[in-house]
């Protein structure tokens, strides 16, 4: 199966491939999934299973890329484990164009999910922000670095539990219009979030959910 790697100015950052037939039969939609780098994929898979997660694809090698495994947390959100075949440069400038600047988990039990990922990867609980009737938006991170947020999805949030990747753009209004012009769908137009930043939620022409993120608005 062809696997196309993606690069940002900071180096390799992801990949694109056709959804495997087995995954389609299981009802998996087109999606963006986060990769978490770990030193021992076998041990991490075993621990995930002990914690109530599922191992869909055990560790296997993608030539010239690295070793990956496909898992799901106890609420069903899919994520990948990764160990690079060579050096894996860090993406320290998350504000760079095209970088993944935020990681968001839409789930059915954010407290249980954070417990799972905390035991598996050492992620820690950050500030809890009230969203009013929509509940709590729970930040999480690693050490002093905040990586993203988790929340319990409401009835109007379609689809299964999933991770949503936020991609940084310099001009979010232009990016939203570009999504519309190339057959994407804007699920939620540009809105301001705490901290004076701006986001918009979209799907690509195949239906994969992603978000746009800008630190300022032109």
N, C-alpha and C positions, 0 to 999 in steps of 0.2 A: 504494500500500500504506500503510495507516495506520501511523504511527510515534508512539508515546506517550512523551513525555519523563518522566524521573523526577527528583525534587528532594529534597534533604535540607535541613536548616536552613541549610546554607552555600550553597545554590543548586543549579542543574542539575548532575546527576551521571551521567546515563545515559539509556537508552531501551529500549523493548520493542517488538518487532514480530514478525509471523509469520515463521517460517523460509521464505525464498524457495523456490519449487518447484525451481529449478535446484540449490540447495544440498541439498535433500532427495534429489534424484535422484543426487547425488554421495555420498550416505550420511552427510551431516552431521547429527548429532543436535541436539536443542535444547541451547543452551549459553549461558553468560555469557562474553563476550569483552572483554578490556581494550582501551581506546582510548588511543593514545599521541599526544599533541599534537606536531606538527612544523610548521615554517614553510613547507616546500615538499613537497607530497605527491608530485608527479611525480618529483622528484629522489630522494626517499626510496624510492619504488617501484622506480626503476631500480637503486638501490644494493642493495636487498633481493634483486632478481633476480640481480645480479652475485655476491652472497654465497651463492647457492644457495636462496633463498627462492622462494615462488610468489606471484604477484599474481592473486588470484581475481576481484576486482572493481576496476578502475582508478578513479581519483578521480572522484567524481560528487557533485552537490549535493543535499542534502536541504533543501528550502525552510525558511527561518527557523531552521534548526539549524546547518548548516555543510557542509563538504565532507569526505567520508570515502572511504576505500579499504579493501578487505579483502585481507589477506595471510596467508601461513602461513610459519613458519620451516622450515628444512631437515628438521626431524623431523616436521613436519606440524601443529604447534600453531597455531591460527588467532588472529590479532590484527587490530586495526583501526588505521588512521591517521586523525587528525582535525585539522581546522582550523575553529574556530568562526566562524559568520557574524558575530557581534558580540563583545562582551567575554565571556571565559570565566573566571569567578571561580575562584580557587584554593581547593582544599579542604585547608587547612593543618592543621585540627584533625582528624586521622585517628581520634581517640578519640571523636568525636562520634557519637551514635546514628545508625545507618543508613549511616554512611560506610564506604567500602571501606578497610579498615585494613591489608590484607596482600595481596600478589599472589604466587601460587605456580604454578610450572611443573612439571607432571608430564611427563617426557620420556623418551627412550631414550638420550640422550647429553647430560648437563647441561653438560659442559665445552665441547662443540661449540656448544650452544645459547647459552651465555654469550658465547662468541666472536662469534657472529652478532649478538646484541643489543648487545654492546659496540661493535662496529664500526658498527652501524646507529644507535644512540642514545647511545653514550658511557657505557652502564652499566658499573659496575666490580665487581670481585670482592671480596666481603667474607669473613667468617669461614666456614670449612668445619666443620660439626658432624657428628660420627659418629652414625649411627643403628643401629650394630651390624650385624647381618646384612642390614639393609635398605640399607646403603651410606652415602653422604655426603649431607648436606643443605647445599647451597651457598647462602649469603646473597649478595645482590647489591644494588647501590644506585646512587645518583647523587650524586657528591660525598660529603658526610658522612652523607647520609640513606639509611638502609636501606629498600628498597622491598619486599623479599620474599625468597623462596627458590626454589631449583630442585633437583630430585632425579630420579634414574633410577627410573621406576616399576617395581614388582615385578609378578610374575605375578598376584597377588591384587588389583592395582589395575586395575579394569575400564576398558574403553574406550580410545580413541585418546589420543595425546599432547594435552595441553590445559592451558590456564590455568584456575586455580581462584581465584575471587574470595572473599575473606573479608570478611564484613559485621559491623561492630561492633554488639553488643547490650549492654544494661545488665544483663540477667538471662538468662544463657545457658540455665539449666535451664528457665525459663518459655518461652524461644524454641524449644527443642527440643520441648517438649510441644505448642506451637502448631503446629509443622511437622507433627507426627503427627496433630493434630486436623483439619488442613485438607488431608489426603490426600497430604502429602509423605512422604518416606522418610528415615529417619535411617540413614546408611551407617556412621557411626562416632559413638558416643555421646560425651558430654562427657569430655574428657581434659585433664590438665594438661601444658603444654609448658614448655621451659626459659624461665626468667624469671618463673615463677609465673602465667602467663596460661592461659586455657582456650579450647579449640576443639572444634567438632563438625562433622562432614561430613554433608551432606544432599543430597537432590534434591527439586525441586519436583514437582507433579503431572504435569508434562510430561516430566520426566526430566532437567532441567538441573541439573548439579552445582554446588553452592556450599558455602561453609563459614560457620559462625558463630564469632565471636571476642569474647571478653570479657577485660578486663584484670584483673578480680577476679571472685570467685564469691560470690554471696550465700548 
